[in-house]
Amino acid sequence: MRLAALLLLLSSSTALADRRELYLELEGGLGVQFLNDASTASSSAVGLGGAAQLHVFYGLTNSLHVGGYARGFLSPDVAFRAVTPTLTDGSRPTGTLYENAFGAGAGALVRWRFDTGYPLAPFAQLELGFAWARFEKLQLIPEGKSFGIDLPAVDLLAPDGRLVVGLEYRLADRFLIGLHLGGRRALNRVSQWQLDAALAAGIIF
């Protein structure tokens, strides 16, 4: 009862205008990576890992917001079947390739908040920027063998974009919590896609 009364009090005191307000928001959640292997880019796999983003944006109107973001992600132990890389000695064994995928990115964002007149409101957000991805600890286990062959790490820098939809809730005109669902595409040679679900919390200035 006390929690419900507190939420009611905070909601009733919330000023819903977003114009000329500055937001600082931290988002964290889980992402599913769809990508090709870093060695040959010929085998596809799915990896699961964590992702986090920091958003800074400003309300040009009560609905339109612009700003920027910085992000990081990690997907460990992604396994690719039937990979045939060319080794330094010219041989081409086939096997299962394991790798760790992680990286970071930054760019600009535009958020449109659908003003409902209440503290709870849906929004859509578009992010455009650049992402650096590193694929390391590449190890090939050849078919029928019990040993591994280490391969060199791969670094990629490419433009990327993300579309987010979600719900945000304002508390006492000072704080923000939200649920985000997003899809990201990096235009690198491993055709990297990411789908993620995340929770966010922020402060309003």
C-alpha positions as CSV (number, residue, x, y, z in Angstrom):
1,M,0.0,0.0,0.0
2,R,2.8,2.4,0.9
3,L,4.6,1.7,-2.4
4,A,1.3,2.3,-4.4
5,A,0.7,5.5,-2.6
6,L,4.2,6.7,-3.3
7,L,3.9,5.9,-7.0
8,L,0.6,7.7,-7.1
9,L,2.1,10.8,-5.4
10,L,5.1,10.9,-7.8
11,S,2.8,10.4,-10.8
12,S,0.4,13.2,-9.8
13,S,3.3,15.6,-9.3
14,T,4.9,14.9,-12.6
15,A,5.2,17.7,-15.1
16,L,5.0,16.1,-18.6
17,A,6.7,18.8,-20.7
18,D,9.9,17.5,-22.3
19,R,10.8,20.7,-24.1
20,R,14.2,22.2,-23.1
21,E,15.0,19.3,-20.8
22,L,18.3,17.4,-20.8
23,Y,18.3,13.7,-20.2
24,L,21.1,11.4,-19.1
25,E,20.1,7.7,-19.4
26,L,21.9,4.4,-18.9
27,E,20.6,1.3,-20.7
28,G,21.7,-2.3,-20.0
29,G,20.4,-5.7,-21.1
30,L,21.0,-8.8,-23.2
31,G,21.6,-9.0,-26.9
32,V,21.5,-11.8,-29.5
33,Q,24.2,-11.5,-32.1
34,F,23.8,-12.9,-35.6
35,L,27.1,-12.9,-37.5
36,N,29.4,-14.7,-39.8
37,D,32.7,-16.0,-38.7
38,A,35.6,-13.5,-38.5
39,S,38.0,-15.8,-40.4
40,T,36.2,-16.6,-43.6
41,A,32.8,-14.8,-43.3
42,S,31.2,-17.9,-44.8
43,S,29.6,-19.6,-41.7
44,S,26.8,-18.1,-39.7
45,A,26.1,-18.4,-36.0
46,V,24.2,-16.9,-33.1
47,G,25.9,-15.5,-29.9
48,L,24.3,-14.3,-26.7
49,G,25.9,-11.6,-24.5
50,G,25.5,-8.4,-22.6
51,A,25.1,-4.9,-24.0
52,A,25.1,-1.4,-22.4
53,Q,24.5,2.1,-23.7
54,L,24.7,5.7,-22.4
55,H,22.3,8.2,-23.9
56,V,22.4,12.0,-23.7
57,F,19.6,13.8,-25.4
58,Y,17.7,17.1,-25.3
59,G,14.0,18.0,-25.9
60,L,13.6,20.3,-28.8
61,T,9.8,19.9,-28.3
62,N,7.7,17.9,-26.0
63,S,8.0,15.0,-28.4
64,L,11.2,15.4,-30.5
65,H,14.6,14.8,-28.8
66,V,18.1,14.8,-30.3
67,G,21.4,13.7,-28.8
68,G,24.1,11.1,-28.8
69,Y,25.0,7.7,-27.5
70,A,28.0,5.5,-26.6
71,R,27.8,1.7,-26.3
72,G,29.6,-1.6,-25.6
73,F,28.8,-5.2,-26.1
74,L,30.2,-8.7,-25.5
75,S,29.3,-12.1,-26.9
76,P,31.7,-14.8,-25.7
77,D,32.3,-18.3,-27.1
78,V,30.4,-18.0,-30.4
79,A,30.8,-21.3,-32.3
80,F,30.7,-21.7,-36.1
81,R,30.4,-25.0,-37.8
82,A,32.1,-26.2,-41.1
83,V,34.6,-23.4,-41.3
84,T,37.5,-23.9,-43.7
85,P,40.2,-21.2,-43.2
86,T,43.5,-21.0,-45.1
87,L,46.4,-21.4,-42.7
88,T,49.8,-19.8,-43.0
89,D,51.2,-23.1,-44.5
90,G,48.6,-23.1,-47.2
91,S,46.5,-26.0,-45.7
92,R,42.7,-25.7,-45.4
93,P,41.3,-27.8,-42.6
94,T,37.6,-27.8,-41.9
95,G,36.2,-27.7,-38.4
96,T,34.4,-25.7,-35.8
97,L,35.7,-22.2,-35.1
98,Y,35.2,-20.6,-31.7
99,E,35.6,-16.8,-31.1
100,N,34.8,-14.0,-28.7
101,A,33.1,-11.0,-30.1
102,F,33.1,-7.6,-28.4
103,G,33.3,-4.0,-29.3
104,A,32.1,-0.4,-28.8
105,G,30.4,2.3,-30.8
106,A,29.1,5.9,-30.7
107,G,26.9,8.2,-32.7
108,A,23.8,10.4,-32.9
109,L,20.2,9.6,-31.9
110,V,16.7,11.0,-32.6
111,R,13.9,10.1,-30.2
112,W,10.2,10.7,-30.8
113,R,8.1,10.4,-27.6
114,F,4.4,9.9,-28.2
115,D,2.9,12.3,-25.7
116,T,0.0,10.6,-23.9
117,G,-0.5,13.3,-21.3
118,Y,0.5,10.7,-18.6
119,P,3.9,9.8,-17.1
120,L,3.8,6.5,-19.1
121,A,4.5,7.0,-22.8
122,P,5.8,5.0,-25.8
123,F,8.7,6.2,-27.9
124,A,10.7,5.3,-31.0
125,Q,14.4,6.0,-31.3
126,L,16.8,6.0,-34.3
127,E,20.6,5.7,-33.8
128,L,23.2,6.2,-36.5
129,G,26.9,6.0,-35.9
130,F,30.1,3.9,-36.1
131,A,31.0,0.6,-34.4
132,W,34.3,-1.0,-33.7
133,A,34.2,-4.8,-33.3
134,R,37.0,-7.1,-32.3
135,F,36.9,-10.9,-32.7
136,E,39.6,-12.6,-30.7
137,K,40.7,-16.0,-29.3
138,L,39.8,-17.6,-32.6
139,Q,40.4,-21.3,-32.4
140,L,39.6,-23.9,-35.0
141,I,39.0,-27.5,-33.9
142,P,39.5,-29.6,-37.1
143,E,37.0,-32.4,-37.7
144,G,38.0,-35.6,-36.0
145,K,40.9,-33.9,-34.1
146,S,41.2,-33.1,-30.4
147,F,43.6,-30.2,-30.8
148,G,43.0,-26.6,-31.6
149,I,44.6,-24.2,-34.1
150,D,44.8,-20.6,-33.1
151,L,44.0,-17.9,-35.7
152,P,44.7,-14.2,-35.6
153,A,42.2,-11.7,-34.1
154,V,40.2,-9.5,-36.4
155,D,39.3,-5.8,-35.9
156,L,36.5,-4.2,-37.9
157,L,35.3,-0.6,-38.0
158,A,32.0,0.2,-39.9
159,P,28.9,2.4,-39.9
160,D,25.9,1.0,-38.0
161,G,22.4,1.9,-37.1
162,R,19.8,0.8,-34.5
163,L,16.0,1.2,-34.2
164,V,14.5,1.1,-30.7
165,V,10.9,1.1,-29.5
166,G,9.9,1.1,-25.9
167,L,8.1,2.5,-23.0
168,E,9.3,5.2,-20.6
169,Y,7.9,6.3,-17.2
170,R,8.7,9.7,-15.6
171,L,9.0,9.9,-11.8
172,A,8.6,13.3,-10.1
173,D,9.9,15.2,-13.2
174,R,13.4,14.2,-12.2
175,F,13.8,10.5,-13.1
176,L,13.1,8.2,-16.0
177,I,12.8,4.4,-16.2
178,G,12.1,2.5,-19.4
179,L,11.9,-0.8,-21.3
180,H,13.7,-0.9,-24.6
181,L,13.5,-3.4,-27.5
182,G,16.1,-2.8,-30.3
183,G,17.5,-4.1,-33.5
184,R,21.0,-3.0,-34.8
185,R,22.9,-3.6,-38.0
186,A,26.6,-3.1,-38.5
187,L,27.8,-2.8,-42.1
188,N,30.9,-4.8,-41.6
189,R,32.1,-7.9,-43.6
190,V,30.7,-10.4,-41.0
191,S,27.1,-9.0,-41.6
192,Q,26.6,-8.3,-37.9
193,W,23.1,-8.0,-36.6
194,Q,22.0,-7.6,-33.0
195,L,18.6,-7.9,-31.3
196,D,18.4,-6.8,-27.7
197,A,16.0,-6.2,-24.8
198,A,17.1,-3.8,-22.1
199,L,16.1,-1.8,-19.0
200,A,17.0,1.9,-18.7
201,A,17.2,4.4,-15.9
202,G,17.9,8.1,-16.2
203,I,17.9,11.6,-14.7
204,I,16.3,14.7,-16.1
205,F,17.9,18.2,-15.8
